[in-house]
Amino acid sequence: MRVVRVILGLGAAAVAAVVAWAGCYKPPANECVYECTAAGGCPAKLECHGGFCVEPGSTTVCGGGDDADPDSVDDDGGTPDGTDNPDGPQPTRRYRALAVGYHHACAIDTGGQLWCWGANDQRQLGTTTADDFAAQPLHILPTMTNGEWTAVAAGGAHTCALFTPTAGAVQLWCWGGNFSYQTGNTASSPTAAHPVSAPAGTVWKRLALGAQHTCAVVEATADQTESVRCWGDNAARQLGSAVSGMTATPTAIDGGFPATTRFRSLTAGSDHTCVIGAGDHAVCWGDNTQFECGAASGTTRVPFELPGTIAYSALVAGDSFTCGIELTSSTLRCWGRNGASELGIGPAANTVTPTAVLDQGMNAKWKALALGQYGACGIQGAAGSTDAIGAARCWGANDYGERGDGTFELATSGPEAMAVGGVFAIGAGHLFACALAGDPASGGTLYCWGDNADGQIGIGFPSDQRRPVRVGEGVRGTNNWLAVAAGRRHTCAILSGASVDQQQLYCWGAGMSGELDGTPVALPRRAPVRVSHADGATNVVVGSSHTCVRRTVLGVPQVNCWGSDQGYQLGVAGNQSPGPVTTYDSGSGVLVNTIVGAGNVTCAIGSPAAQCWGSPELTNPYYVDNELPQTISLNAGAMPNGSFSAGPSSGCWIDGAQTLCFGTNVNGQLGMGSAGTPTVHPQAVFQLSGATSLSRGPSNHRCAVTANRVVQCWGANGYNQAGVNDGTDKFGPSPVQAPNQYDSVATGLNHTCALNGTQIYCWGNNDQYQRSAIASTNSLPPASIVAPVGESMPAWSQLVTGEYHTCAISMAGVLYCWGASRWGQVGIGAASEAVAVPVIDGTL
């Protein structure tokens, strides 16, 4: 691609010189890598301008000419065939096998671990919760040990994989949608990962998954003969049986094959199945309404051998069409539906005859195929080559960029070349495709392109991509985070800068009310996005659906808020639009040292000592809205900034030897020895002395750390979140069940976490894994959080809790989050994760 910067104020000669030089210009490596829409957003540090993600303030113009090489580096991928790989930082994880379903994909890394991403509405990713999607690869559950995953296949909304233990027979595991028993049991849909028993006397060999059916080749242990077994939906006879209805039992197909048949290929389309059988001939069964089974008559077929003498080396079934590679000539032939030129034969009608694809290429050899809904892709290499490596080429529909050639143009007559080379595996979903490029022996880099509404491109944010982009784990742990705040469905954190004015704010999660940056967005942001109008941030408050920040501008502090103002939580007169407003500025006469808050409440602490706004606001616990900040009536004595704790309906602070609370008291959160009547007059917490710090968070319970490092809690305890294992509210402080030696404590809606410097312990509710553990719903005694696979926990400097998620910053400045992430609030690019994982703090 030719990258041109807009140059202003230059004479004609200077412009000519710039134009001559522009071909050598290399913009920052991250610019023009990802395409975007206003709703889709961009990775951290980049903003959407002109349909591409660029650095803030950049004048780079993207999208013109050839988009194959955004960074202008001739060969930045080191591919075996010397072609240029698509751009983007190289992820560290490498893969050896790939499977692509309708709206999700899976891959096996070089260590034998299995990862999945994309749609998860039927738990097809193998996660323990049915979150909507994961925009980056996730480990499937359960985690397998003493062996490795060796094969994986993806269907409409289910997944199956082969696990080879270090000792014993190969195991088949399936999970996901099961409306037709396609995962191999009769449980209601969806199903968690479970083993499927092989027919007696056989072992599993290879897999193929359709929309709602599954087929496998099994090998007899006695004589090593092979046979095909299928299960799931059989409405179109896709199981190869004349008996209608669905079955959960792997069942032999009708007719059978000669005993000596070794099945070179097994493939499943939406509702039909094909194999390469005896004599290397193609045999298909199932739906034939578009001639996808190669039969001239009949809308459904039991096993049918295609007429003619063509021998095939590979056979692949798509939505309603089929393609195969000739064994001797490597000619690519397709048949079936051709509504979007998916057969690669031009805009012709559906055909029952295996027809050669146009533009075979000079001295070219087709090596692999992948068929989607209305398009197809293949790997093509030099004639005479014996390896699996070649260039990816695609054809057919291209509404979502699924052809990967840098365009959204109409269907093509035949295969089109893409930027990525050195491909050894390829897969296609409904409207997207993926490929592995590199060395098959040592593993390859994963690329995807096309439709990304369900995160199936795996880049951490839902924007369609018309060129191959690298799928990555996300760059994590590279930045120094100073502070973090967590709310109901979004999170914000402050990134360090060379000076206070250069500190930056990033937010992620739900943004329907404009709580991320002041602009409402329909889709969640699952990785941090910079809030460009909040530079100089020193403190941040994240509420249920609003955000406030204290920032310095040329050394002068001010408070800005944005998001929902239905409860006047922005702190200005009248209901405001979601965009940022100034609650306090340098001319208000108020010196704000810090801000704190939770729920719909924000409080500014300084001079005057404290003012709060929002609803229900702390100055009026009878739930009367306050448009403007109201001064809190304090007892005599200075109030330390760090001791003030604002919850969604109550507030507490340490005043000398005593701790004072006010606000609502439904659950005993004022700690006065009883529940009930709210108060605007601060009351001393019952029998609590020596408190050194208080918890903060969106909770109806409060905790204090005392001088001897013991945590005492009071208020709501229905989930044992107050640290007492009886499920009843506590009207006065009670010591947390041992272990109980901590330096700080944070309170979520129904869970609590505490930090002792080297470890974080959590207790209470865990229905969203906000305790970072797969365990019982309510937990006591306090349990240490779970580290990511292969990692150890660092020493910690800061801990915060949202309603259903938790975040912490390590001593090294690395930000970790865990818990609920349906809205992307843990910032890891995925919809769910059960352990503490560093947020994505760099470009994917």
N, C-alpha and C positions, 0 to 999 in steps of 0.2 A: 504494500500500500504506500502511496506517496503521501507523506505527512507534511502539511503546510501550516505555518503559524501566521496569524493575521498581524501584519506589521503596519503601524500607523505613523504618519509624519515623515515618510521617506520620499526622496526625489526619484525620478525615473531611473537614473543610473543605479542608485542604491537598491531600488526594487529589483532591477535586472540582476544585480549581484546576488541578492537574497534568493531569487528564484533559481539561479545557477547553483547556489550552495544548498538549496533545500533538499536535494536528493541525498545529501550526506547527513542531514540532520537526524539525530536519534533522540526522540522525546523520552521522558522518564519511562522506565520499563513497564510501569503499571498502567499507563494511559492507553486508551483505545483497545484494551484487552477484552473488556466485557461490554456487551450491549445492555441497555437499560430502558426503562420507562419511568415516568414520574411515580407510578405506583410500585414498581419493582425495586427501585433503589439500586444501590451499589455497595460493594464491600467497604470496610473501614478505610478512612483517609481519602476516599474518592467521592465525587459528586456526579450526578447525571446531567450532561449537557449535550444537546444535539443527538441524543440516542446512544451516547457512549459514556462510559465512566472515565472521568479525568480528574486530575488533582485540582483542589479548590484554587480558583483564580487563574487556571491554565488557559492559554489562548490556542492550544492545540486544536486543530480541526480534524475530526475523525470521519471515517465512513466513505471517503472518496476513493475512486479507483479500485485497485485490488486490495481487499482486506486481509489477504493471507498472511501478511507479515507486519503487524502493528508496530513492532519495535525496530524495524528496519535492519535487524541483524540477519545476515544471510543464512546462517545455519546455527540456530541457537538450541537445537535439540539433539544434535549428534546422532541422527538417525542412520541406520545401516545403509540406506540407499542414498544418503547425502541430501535429501530434501529437507526443507525447513519445517520444523514443528510449529504448531500454534504457540502463542506467547503465554506468559504468566509464570510466576515462580514455580520451580520444580518441587513437587511434594516429595517427602522422604519415603512414603510407603509405595511399594511396587507390587504388582499383581501378576498372576500367571494364568488366571481363568476368569471368564466374564459371562454373565447371563443377563438378558434384558427382558423384562415383562412388559405388560401394557403401559403402566405408569410408574414402574419401579425397576431397579437394577441391583445386581449383586456381583461381587467379585471376591476371589480368593487371593490373599496376598502370598508372598513368597515364603512366609512362615506357616502356611496352612490355616490361617485365620480367615473367617468369613465375615464380610462386611456388606451391608445393604443400605439403600437410600431411595428416596422418592416417596410415592404414595404409600400410606399406611392405614387407610380406612378399614381394611380387613386384616390388619396385623401381618401383612405380607412381608414386613421387614424383620419379623421375629422378635419384636420388642414385647415387653410385658404389658404395655398399655396401648390402646388404640388411638394414638395421637394422629392428627390429620396427615402429616408427612414429615420426612426428615430431609433437609436440604444438603446434608453431607453424610458420608458413609458412617454407619453405626455397626458396632459388634452385634451379631445376632445372639439371642438367648435361647436355651441355656448355653453358657460357656463350656466348650468341650475340652477335655484334657486327655493326655496319653494317646495322642493320635493327631490327625489333621484332616481338614476338609479337602477332598480331591476332585469333586465335581459339583456344579450347581446349575439349576435350571429355574427359570421364572416364567409364570403363566399370567393369566388375566389379573388375578388378585391373590395368587398363592405362589409359594416357593418350595422347592424340594432340593435337597443336597445330599451327597454321599460323604460319609465320614469313615475314614479308614483308621481303625485303632492300631496301636503298636502291636497288639496281639488280638486275634479273633477275626471274624468275618466283617466285610464291609457293611456299614449300617446306612439305611435310608431314613432321613428325617424330613418331615413336611410340616408346613404351617401356613396360616392365612385363611382366605375365603374358603368356605366348605359347604356352600349351599347345595352342591351336587355330590358331596362326599369326595371331592377331588384331592383332599389331603390324606385320604386313606383311613378315615374312621367315620362314624355316624354321629359325631358330636355336632351340636349346633354351631353355626358359623359366627365369628371366626374361631380358629383354633390356634392354640399355642404350639410351639415346636414339639413334635412327638415322633417316636420311631414308628416305621411301617415294616411289618414282618414280611420277609421274602417268602414266596411259595416254597413249600417243603422240598428240600433237596436242591435248592438253587441259591445263587448269590447274585446281588445286584451288579449290573455292568454299566448301563448308561440310561439317561433320562430325557424325556421331552414333555413339556407342559403346554396345554392349550388354554382356551378361555376358562373352561370349567371341567377339564379332564386331564389325566396324567397317564403317561405310558412309560414303560421301562423295558429294557432288554435284560433278561436274566440268563445266567449260565448254570447248567446242571453240574453239580459237583461230581457226579459219577462219571460222566463221559465228556464234559465240557461242551455239550451242544447248547445252542442258544435258542431262545424263544421270546416272543413279545407278549407282555401282560399290560392291560390297561384298566383304569377305574375312573369313576366320576360320572359325568353326564354322558348319556348315550342317545339323546333325542335325535341326533343326526347320524347315528351309527358310528360316531367317532371312536368308539371303543373296539370297533371291528367285530361286533357281535350283532346278530339279527334280533336279539332279544332287546326290547325297548326298556327304558327305565334306567335309573342310576344305581351304581354299586360302589361300596367302599372296599371291595375285595379285588386285588389284582387278578384279572381274569384273562385267560388265553383267548386270542382272537380266533374267529372262525376260519376254517380252511387250512390254516397252517402252512408251513414251508418245508421243503426237504430237510431232513435231519442234519445235513451237512452245511446248511446255510449259516454264514457268518454275516451278521447285519453290519454293513459298512456305515450305515447312517440310519438314525431314527429322528423324526422331526414331527412337530405338532403345530398346526395352524389354529385359528380360532375354534373351528368345529370340524377339522379333518386331520388325518394322521397319515404319514407316509414313511416307508422304509426303502432302503436299497436291499433287495432280496437276492434270490438265486440268480446267477448269471449277471449280477450287478444291474438288474432291471428295477425300474421304479414301480412300487406297489403302494396304492393309496386307498383309503376308506374314509367314510364320513360324509360331510356336506359336499354336494356336487352341483349346487344351484348355479355356480358361476364357472363350472367345468374345472374346478380346482383339483379334482381327483383324476382328471385326464380322460373321463368317460364321456362319450357323446350323448348318452341318455341317462335318465335317473337323477333325481335330486339328492338322494342319499345312496351310498354304496357300502357294501361289505368289501373286504379286500379285493382290489381290482388291479391287475397288472396292466400298465399302460401298453398299448399296441406298439409294435415296432421292435427294433433290435438295439436301440440305444442303450449303452452301458454307462452308468454314472459313477463318479467318484464322490460326489457330495449331493445332497438333496435337502432343501429347506422349504418349509411351508410358512406362508404368511396368513394374512387375515382371510382372504378368499382367492389366493393364488399360490402357485408353487413354482420353484425354480430348481434347476439342477445343472451340475457341471459334468460335461462328457468326460469319460474316463481317459480316452485316448487323445483327443484333440484339445481338451480344456475349453471347448466352446460352451458358452453359457446359454441355456435354453429356459424359457418360462412359458407358463400356460395358466389359464383361469381368467379372473376378472382383470379388466384393463381400463377402469373408469378414470384413472388419473395417470395413465401411462406407466403404471407400476410394473408392467411386463418388460419395459425397456425396448419396446418394438415400435414406438411412436404412438400417435393417437388412433390406434386401431381398435376394433371391437374385441370383446372377449373371445378367447380362442381355446379350443380343446387340444390343439396340436402343440407340442413342445417346439417353440419358435426361437431361433437364434436372436439374442439381444443385439441391438444396433451398436456400432462403434466398438467393435471388439478390441481395437487397438493393434498397432503394428507389433507383431512378434510377441503378443501379450499372452499371459497364462492366468486364468482365474483360479484362485486358491481357496477362497471361502466366501460364504454368502450370509446375509442377514436380511430377513423380510419383515416389514412392519405392517401397518394398516393399509396405507395407500402408497408406500414407497419401499425401496430396497437399496441395499448397499452390498458391496463386495470388495474383496482384496484381489488386486491384480498385480502380477509381477512379470518379470522378463521370461520369455519363452526358454524352456530348458532348465529353468531354475528348479531346485529340488527342495528348497526350504519353504517355510510357511509365511515368509515376509514379503510384503508388497505395499502398494499404495492403495488407499481407500478411495472408492468411487461410488457415487450414489445417484439415484434417479427416481422419478415419480413425483408425488405431491411435495409441495415445498411451502405451504402456508405458514408454517412455524419455523422455517429454516432447517427442516429435518434433512435436507440434502447436504447441508454443511459446506456449501460452496460460497458463502458470503452474501447470498441473496435471499429475498423472499419472493422470487419470481414464480411464474406458473410452471406446471409440470414440464419436464424435458422429454425429448424423444428417446434419449439413451443416457448411459452413464456419464456423469460429470466428475471431473477431478476435484479433489480437495487439497488443503494445505498439508494435512498430516501424512507423513510417510513412515515407512518402517513398521507397518501394522502387521500383527500376527494373529489377532483375534478381533472379531467384530460382532455386534449384536444390535438389533433394532426393536424398538417398542412401537406403540401405536403411532406416535408423532415425534419420536426422538430416536437417537442412535448413540452408541458408544463404541469405542475401540481401544485396544491395548497396543501400544507402540514401544518397540525396543527389542530386547533380546529374549526370545522365548525361554531360554535356559535360566537366565538370571532375573527375569521378571520385567514387566513393562510399565510405562506410565499410562494412566487412564485418562481418556478424553471422552467428552460427550457433547452433543449439540442438538438443537431443535426445541421442542416444547418443554417448558420448565415450570408449568403451573403448579405441579406437585413436588417441586424440588428434585425431579429426576435427573437433572443435569449435574447435581451434586456440587454446586459451587457456593452454597450457603445463602443464596437469595433467589427469589423466584422470577427471573427475567429470561425470556426466550433468547437463545443464542444461535445465530445463523452460521457460525463458524465453530469448529472444534475448540473447546477450552478445557484446560486441565482440571480434573476432579482432584481435590486435595483435602487433607485433614484440616486445612486452615493453618495459617502461620500463628503460632501461639507462644506466649511467654517472651516476646521480643520487646515489649514496651514496659515502661515504668509507670504504673498506675498509683495515684495518690489517694483517692477516695472513691467510694462506691456507695450507692443508695438503691434499695430494692423496694418495689411496691407490689401492686396486685398482678399486673400483666406486663410491666416493663421495668427496665433497669437502666441506670445511668452511672457513669464513672468519669472521673477527672484524670486526664493524662498529663504527666509532668511536661514542663517546658523549660527553655533556657532562662526564662524569667516568669514572674507571676502572670504578667499580661499575656504570655504565650502559652499558658496552660489551656488545654482544650477539653471540651465536654463531648462525650460520646453516649448515645442512647440506643437501646434496642428493645424489641418486643412488640406489643400491640401499639398501634398508632392511630386507631379510628377517631379518637377525640383530639388528635394533634399533640398528644403528650410527649412524642419523641422530639420534634423540633418545631412545633407550631403549625405544621401542615398535616391535615388528616390524610391518612393513607389506608386503603382497604386491606392490603396484605401486610402481615407482620414482617418486621425486620429481624432476622435470626442471627445477625452478626452486628457488631457495633457500627453505628453511622454517626459521623461527626455533626454536631450542632454548631453551624458556622457562626451564629450570632451570640454564642456564649463563651467566646474566648476570654481568658482571664478568670475563669471559674475557680473559686476557692472552697465553696461548700455547695452541696446539692441536696434537695429534698425530692423524693419521688413518692407521689401519692397514688391513690387508686386510679386516677385518670388525669393527673396534672403533674407538672414539674416546675420547681422553682430553683433558682441558682443565685448565690451571692457571687459577684464577680467584681474585679477591679478594672477600671478603665483609666489608664495613666495615673494609677495610684489612688483613684477615688472609688470607694465601694458603692455598689448599687445592687438592688434585688430585682430580678426579672422572673416572670412566671408565664407559663403557656399551657395549653390543653383545655380540658373541660372547665367551664365556669358556672355550671348549673347550681353549685352550692357556694358560689362566690369565692372559690378557693384560689383565685388569682389575686385577690386582695385589692381590687379597684372598684370604683362605683359602677353599677349597672352590669348586666350580663355581657361578657366580652366574647368576641370571636376567639377561636383556638390560638391565633397567632400570639407571639410574645408581647407582654405588656410590662411596663416598669412600675413595680410596686413602691419601691423607694429609689430615689436618685440623689445626686449630690446636693440638690436644692431643697430636699425635704426636711432638713434639719435633724435627721435621724442617723445616728452612726450605728451601723449593723456590723457586729463582730462575727456572727455566725448565724446560720439558720438551721432549724430542725423541724421535723414533722412526720406525719404518717396519715394514711387514710385520706380525708379531705382537709386536713389541718396543716398549716405551716406557721411557724413562729420565728420571728426575728429577735435576736437577743443582742443587746448593746445599750444604747441610750436613746429613749427610755429602756429600762431593764429588759422588758419583754413585751412584745405585741404579737397577737395571734389572729388569724383569719381563717374562714372556711366554715363548713357546716357538717356535723355538729361542732361548733367552735367551743374552745375551752372556757371562754369568758361567760358563756351562757349554756350550761349543760341541758337546758330544756329544749334544745334543738331549734333555736331561732336563728335564722341565717344572719350572718354579718357580712355586709359588703366590704367594709373597710377594716383594717387592722384595729384591734381593740387592746388597750393596755391591760395587762394582768395585775390585779391587786396583790402585792407581795407583802410578806411580813418584813419587819425591819432587818437590815443586814444585806450585805452584797450577795448576789447570786452568781456563783461561778458559771462561766459560759458552758463548760464541759459537763456540768451536772444536770442540766435541764433535760427532761425526758417528755416528749410530746407523743401521745398515742392518738388513736382515732376519736376518742371521746373523753380522755382524761390526761392530766399532766402532773408531773412530779419534779421536785428538785431537792437538792441537798442544801440545807441552810444551817451551817455550823454542825452541831452535834445531832440534829434531827433531820428527818426526811419529811417533806410536806407534799401532799397531793390534793387535787381538786378535780371537779368534773363529774361525769356520771359514775355510778357505783353499783350497777346491776349485778355484776359478778364479784363484788368486793374488791375491785381494782384500786380503791383508795386506801385499802389496808387499815381501816379504822376499827376493825373488830366486828363489823357487821356489813351487810349489803343493803341496798335500797336507795335512800334519798340522795339525789345529787347535790352538789354544793359548789358555789363559786368562791367560797372562802377556804383557803388552804388549810388542811387538817394534818396533824402529825400522824405518820404511819405508826400503828400500834406496836410497841415493844421492838422497835428497830433502832439500833444505835451503831455508830461507827461505820456507816456506809461511805464508801469511797467513790463509787460510780453506780449509775443506773442504766437499765436496759432501754433500748429504743426499738420501735417497731410497730407494725399495724396490729396490735394485740389488745385484748381485754384482760391481760394479766401483766404484772410488772415484776421485775427482779432487781435486786441490788447485790453488789459485791461489797463485802465488809472488809475491815482492815486485816483480818486474818485470812482473807481470800476465800471465804465461804460465801456461796450464793444462796440468798433467801428470796423466795417468790411469794406472791399473793395475787388473788383474783381468779379468773377462769381456770378450771382444772379438769374439764370434761374429758380431755385427751391426755391427762397427766402432764400437761405442759408446765404446770407450776412445780413439777418435780416431786410430787407426792403420789404414790401409787394407789389412789382410792377413787379417782374420777369425780371428786366433789370439789366445788369451789372453795378457795381459801380466803377468809376474811381478814387474816393477818399474816405476817411473814412466816414462812416455814422453810427450814433448810432443805435444800435439794438432796435427794437420795444419793449416797456415795456412788462413784467418786465425786468429790466436791471441793476442789482446790483450783480456783480460776482467777484470771486477771480481768476479764470482761465478759459480758453476757448480752445477747440480743434475743428479742422475742418476736416470733412470727405470729400469724393468726392463731394457730393451734399447736405450734412447736417452739422449742427453745434451743438455742445453741450457745455454748460458752467456750472461751479460749483460754488455754493455760500457757501460751507462749510457743509450745512445740506441737500441741495437738488441739483439735476441735472436737468437742463432745456435743451430741445433740440428744434430745428426748422429746416425747410428745407424739403428735400425729405424724404419720409417714405415708399417707395415701398417695402423695405425689412425689415420694422419694426426697422430700425436703430435708430429711436427715441423711441423705446420701447413702442409703442402705436398702437392700431388698430384704425386708424383715417384716415383723408384725406391724399392724397399723399403729398401735400405741406402744411406746417403748420406755421402760425403766428397768434397770438403772441406765444412766447416760451412757451412750455408746459412741466410740470414735468413728469419724466419718470414713468412708471407703475411698481408697486411692484408685486412680485409673490403672488399667492393666499394665504391669511392668514398671510402674512408677512408685516412688515413695513420697510421702507428704512432706512439704517444706515447713520451716518455721514461719509463724504468722505474725502480721502486724495489725490487721483490722478485720472485723467480722460484722456483717449486717444480715438482717432477715427481711424478706418480703412476706407476703401473705402465705405463699406456698413454695417459695424457693429461698435459697440462701447463697450468699456470696462472701468471699474472703480474699484479702490481698496478702501475699507472702512478703517476707522481709526483703526479698529481691524485687518486689514490685509487680509480681505476676498475679493476675486476677483470675480466680477460679469461681465457678458458679455450679449449682446443682439443684435439682428439684423440678417443679412444674415448668414445662417449656412448650406447652401447646401453642403459645403465642411467641415463642422464641425468646422468652425473657431471661434464659440462662446464657444466651449469646454464643452458643457453640455451633450454630448453623443447622441444628436438628430440632425435631419436635419433642424428643424425650431423651433423657440420659439419667441413669441412676447413680452415678458417682460424680465426685468433684472433678471437673475438667477445666483447663484453662480456656477462657473465652477466646474467640478469634480476634486478635488484636493487630492483625496485619492483613494485607491483601492476600486472598486465597491463592 
